[in-house]
Amino acid sequence: MVRSFGSEIVRRVFATALVVLTLVVGNVCPVGAQAPARAAHTLSFGVLGAANLATFRVVGTPTYEQRVGGAAGAWMNVPLGRFFSVEPQLQLSSVPSRQTSGLRNSAFLSDVSVRYISVPMLAKLHLKWIALSVGGQVDVPISVVDSPNVWTIDAVAPLSASAIGGLELFPRSRVSLYGRYMYGFTNVDGREVPDSANAFYNQGVQAGVRIRLFGGRRSAPRAVPAKAAKGEPAPTAKPDSTVDECLVRTGTDRPAQCPVLDTDGDGVLGNKDTCPKQAGIAKYNGCTPPDTDRDGLVDDEDRCPTVLGARETMGCPRITSFPRMP
């Protein structure tokens, strides 16, 4: 039989997990933070699936065997530099239990599987293709699966805490493998009259696979502008040293330190040539002589420079008839 925990508790758990994730992002990714100069990994999100090899660590006489359950959930990795990151997770996990000694029918949570909403919080140290993790975990029971109909959710403590630690293979890859150990600190006996002679603590190993869905790739480094010391002028941007001004600027604006060129071969050097890309004459500063009326004769050779004419008449109009004398 499955007895569900109150919907109010479930809502509170999800709200708490959302607040934790928001605080983590706000503290490690402040708005307007200065970008690092070197390339770094970015925020990443993904899903996970795992197997739980769980049992009770009992302070007392009963013993429990290890049984296999499962877990599934999501994770968010927040990089704190090249080697460190923090990773909150949200899991739905199943933790089975069975007593191996004593009266099984009356034993606490024997032949039962407890379903939890689990919130692990991990700190990771990244060492190339492996990462070491350590942290804590909070578990909230939401249902009990008990085929003999003996135990209900009311028998389980409403909140329990554990320490966790483990390692992960290929943590920066799209798919990674991990294993971690869980050591419970909270007595999960939540009955109104708990067992005074024994205490029961969650304990187990979780092994699973993480799949990255978004983010996690290296971001391109961004240049950080230098700040001027107090009382000193702000540094100015340096010109691009890869551009040769002596090759780009060939006219009268050519820098004085560049060798003087005659790019159009008209005998007028570039620093005095108004038309550096068109052959001309020195009289017109390296430009071609003007032809105001555009009749093919330059103004210096045109007797009628403003009137369209012919070459044989020295640029003046042809006279086709003479006025008749009276």
C-alpha positions in Angstrom: 0.0 0.0 0.0 1.2 3.5 -0.8 0.4 6.2 1.7 1.3 9.7 0.3 2.6 12.4 2.4 0.6 15.7 2.7 0.6 17.8 -0.5 1.6 20.8 1.7 4.9 19.2 2.7 5.6 18.3 -1.0 5.0 21.9 -2.0 7.3 23.2 0.8 10.1 20.8 -0.3 10.0 22.0 -3.9 9.8 25.6 -2.8 12.8 25.1 -0.5 14.8 23.5 -3.3 14.0 26.4 -5.6 15.1 28.9 -3.0 18.4 27.0 -2.6 19.1 27.0 -6.3 18.3 30.7 -6.6 20.6 31.6 -3.7 23.4 29.6 -5.2 23.1 31.3 -8.6 22.8 34.7 -7.1 25.9 34.3 -4.9 28.3 32.8 -7.3 27.1 34.6 -10.5 26.5 38.2 -9.4 25.3 40.7 -12.0 28.0 42.9 -13.4 30.8 40.7 -12.1 34.2 41.2 -13.9 34.8 38.5 -16.5 37.9 36.4 -16.0 40.7 36.8 -18.5 41.1 33.1 -19.1 38.5 30.7 -20.6 36.3 29.1 -18.0 33.5 26.5 -17.9 29.9 27.9 -17.8 26.8 27.1 -15.8 25.4 23.7 -16.9 22.2 21.7 -16.3 21.3 18.0 -16.8 19.6 14.9 -15.6 20.7 11.8 -13.7 19.7 8.3 -13.0 21.1 6.0 -10.3 20.8 2.8 -8.2 20.7 3.0 -4.4 22.3 0.1 -2.4 20.8 1.0 0.9 20.4 -0.4 4.4 19.8 0.9 8.0 22.7 1.6 10.2 21.3 0.5 13.5 22.5 1.6 16.9 21.1 -1.4 18.8 20.6 -5.2 18.2 18.6 -5.6 14.9 20.5 -6.0 11.6 19.2 -5.1 8.1 20.3 -6.4 4.8 21.4 -4.2 1.8 18.8 -3.8 -0.8 18.7 -2.1 -4.2 16.5 0.9 -5.0 16.6 3.7 -7.6 16.8 7.4 -8.1 16.2 10.0 -10.8 16.5 13.7 -10.9 18.1 16.9 -12.2 21.3 18.8 -11.3 22.9 22.2 -11.9 26.6 22.7 -11.8 28.0 26.2 -11.0 31.7 26.7 -11.7 33.7 28.7 -9.1 37.0 28.7 -11.1 39.2 26.3 -13.0 39.2 23.5 -10.3 36.1 24.1 -8.1 32.3 24.0 -8.5 29.2 23.5 -6.5 26.3 21.3 -7.6 22.8 21.2 -6.1 20.6 18.3 -7.1 17.0 17.4 -6.8 16.2 13.6 -6.8 13.2 11.3 -6.4 14.7 8.2 -4.7 13.5 4.9 -3.4 15.2 3.3 -0.3 14.2 -0.2 0.5 14.8 -2.0 3.8 14.5 -5.5 5.2 15.5 -6.9 8.6 17.7 -10.0 8.6 17.4 -10.8 12.4 14.6 -10.7 14.9 10.9 -10.8 14.3 10.5 -9.5 10.7 6.8 -8.9 11.0 7.2 -6.5 13.9 10.6 -5.1 12.9 10.8 -1.3 12.1 10.2 -0.7 8.3 11.0 -4.3 7.4 10.0 -5.3 3.8 9.3 -1.6 3.0 10.4 0.9 0.4 10.4 4.5 1.4 10.3 7.1 -1.3 12.0 10.4 -0.7 12.5 13.8 -2.2 16.3 14.2 -1.8 18.3 17.5 -2.1 22.0 16.8 -2.2 24.4 19.8 -2.2 27.9 18.9 -3.4 31.2 20.8 -3.5 33.5 19.4 -6.3 37.3 19.5 -6.8 38.1 18.8 -10.5 41.3 17.0 -11.4 41.4 16.5 -15.2 39.1 13.5 -15.9 38.1 12.9 -12.3 36.3 15.0 -9.6 36.1 14.5 -5.9 32.8 15.5 -4.2 31.7 16.1 -0.6 28.6 17.7 0.8 25.3 17.1 2.6 21.9 15.8 1.7 18.4 16.5 3.0 15.6 13.8 2.6 11.9 14.3 2.9 9.7 11.1 2.8 6.7 11.3 0.5 5.3 7.8 0.5 5.8 4.3 1.9 5.3 1.1 -0.2 4.4 -1.7 2.2 2.8 -4.8 0.8 1.6 -6.2 4.3 0.0 -2.8 5.0 1.8 -2.5 8.3 3.8 0.7 8.0 2.6 4.2 6.9 4.4 7.5 6.2 3.6 8.5 9.8 6.3 6.1 11.0 9.1 7.9 9.2 10.8 11.0 10.4 9.6 14.0 8.3 13.1 15.3 7.7 16.5 13.6 7.8 20.0 14.8 7.0 23.1 12.9 5.8 26.7 13.5 4.9 27.8 12.4 1.4 31.1 12.0 -0.5 32.4 10.3 -3.6 34.0 10.7 -7.0 33.0 11.3 -10.5 34.6 10.2 -13.8 34.7 12.6 -16.8 32.8 15.3 -14.9 33.2 17.9 -17.7 31.9 15.5 -20.4 28.4 15.3 -21.7 28.0 11.9 -20.0 29.7 11.1 -16.7 29.7 8.3 -14.1 29.6 8.8 -10.4 29.5 7.0 -7.1 28.9 8.4 -3.6 28.5 7.2 0.0 25.8 8.4 2.3 26.0 8.5 6.1 22.8 9.4 7.9 22.8 11.6 11.0 19.0 11.6 11.7 17.1 8.8 13.4 14.4 8.0 10.9 12.1 6.4 13.5 9.3 8.9 13.4 6.7 7.0 15.4 4.9 8.8 18.2 6.5 6.3 20.6 9.9 5.5 19.0 12.0 2.4 19.8 13.9 3.4 23.0 16.4 0.6 22.6 17.3 1.1 19.0 18.0 4.0 16.6 17.8 3.7 12.8 19.9 5.8 10.4 20.0 5.8 6.6 23.2 4.5 5.0 24.1 3.4 1.5 25.9 3.8 -1.7 24.5 5.5 -4.9 26.0 4.8 -8.3 24.7 6.5 -11.4 25.1 8.4 -14.6 24.8 12.2 -15.2 23.8 13.6 -18.6 24.5 17.3 -19.4 21.8 18.9 -21.4 22.7 22.6 -21.5 25.8 24.7 -20.9 29.1 23.6 -19.5 31.3 24.6 -22.5 34.2 26.9 -22.2 33.5 30.6 -22.7 35.8 32.7 -24.8 38.0 35.0 -22.7 37.2 38.6 -22.7 39.8 41.4 -22.4 39.6 43.3 -19.1 40.4 47.0 -19.6 43.2 48.3 -17.4 42.2 50.6 -14.6 44.2 53.8 -14.0 45.6 54.5 -10.6 44.0 57.3 -8.6 45.3 60.6 -9.9 46.6 59.2 -13.1 45.0 59.6 -16.6 43.1 56.7 -18.0 45.1 54.6 -20.4 44.4 55.1 -24.0 43.9 52.4 -26.6 47.1 51.6 -28.5 46.9 51.6 -32.3 46.8 48.3 -34.1 50.5 47.4 -34.6 49.6 45.0 -37.4 48.6 47.8 -39.9 51.5 49.5 -41.7 50.5 53.1 -42.1 53.2 53.6 -44.6 51.5 51.1 -47.0 48.0 52.3 -46.4 48.4 56.0 -46.6 50.2 57.1 -49.8 49.0 60.7 -50.3 49.6 64.0 -48.7 48.5 62.6 -45.3 51.3 60.1 -45.3 53.2 60.1 -42.0 56.4 62.1 -42.0 58.5 59.1 -40.8 57.6 57.0 -43.9 59.8 57.0 -47.0 58.5 59.3 -49.7 56.9 57.5 -52.6 55.8 58.3 -56.2 53.1 55.7 -56.6 51.7 57.0 -59.9 55.2 57.6 -61.5 54.5 61.1 -62.6 57.6 62.6 -61.0 55.7 64.2 -58.2 56.5 62.6 -54.8 53.6 61.4 -52.7 53.8 64.0 -49.9 53.3 66.7 -52.6 51.0 64.7 -54.9 47.3 65.7 -54.6 46.4 62.9 -56.9 48.7 60.0 -55.8 46.9 57.3 -57.8 46.7 59.3 -61.1 49.6 60.5 -63.2 49.7 64.3 -63.6 52.1 67.2 -63.8 53.9 69.2 -61.2 52.1 72.4 -62.1 48.9 70.9 -60.9 50.4 69.2 -57.8 50.5 65.8 -59.5 47.0 66.0 -61.0 46.1 66.1 -64.7 45.6 69.5 -66.3 41.9 70.5 -66.3 39.7 70.5 -69.4 36.8 72.8 -68.3 34.7 72.5 -71.5 35.6 68.8 -72.0 36.4 69.2 -75.7 39.6 67.1 -75.5 42.0 70.1 -75.1 43.3 71.0 -71.7 42.8 74.6 -70.6 46.5 75.5 -71.1 46.1 74.7 -74.9 42.5 75.8 -75.3 42.0 79.3 -76.6 38.3 79.0 -75.7 38.5 77.0 -72.4 34.9 77.6 -71.4 33.3 77.0 -74.9 33.2 73.6 -76.5 35.3 73.7 -79.7 37.4 71.6 -82.1 41.1 70.7 -82.0 41.8 72.2 -85.4 40.4 75.6 -84.2 42.5 75.4 -81.0 39.4 74.6 -78.9 37.2 77.3 -80.3 33.9 76.7 -82.3 34.2 76.3 -86.0 33.1 79.3 -88.2 30.8 77.9 -90.9 29.6 81.2 -92.5 30.6 84.9 -92.6 28.2 87.8 -92.2 27.3 89.4 -95.5 28.7 92.9 -96.0 26.1 95.7 -96.7 
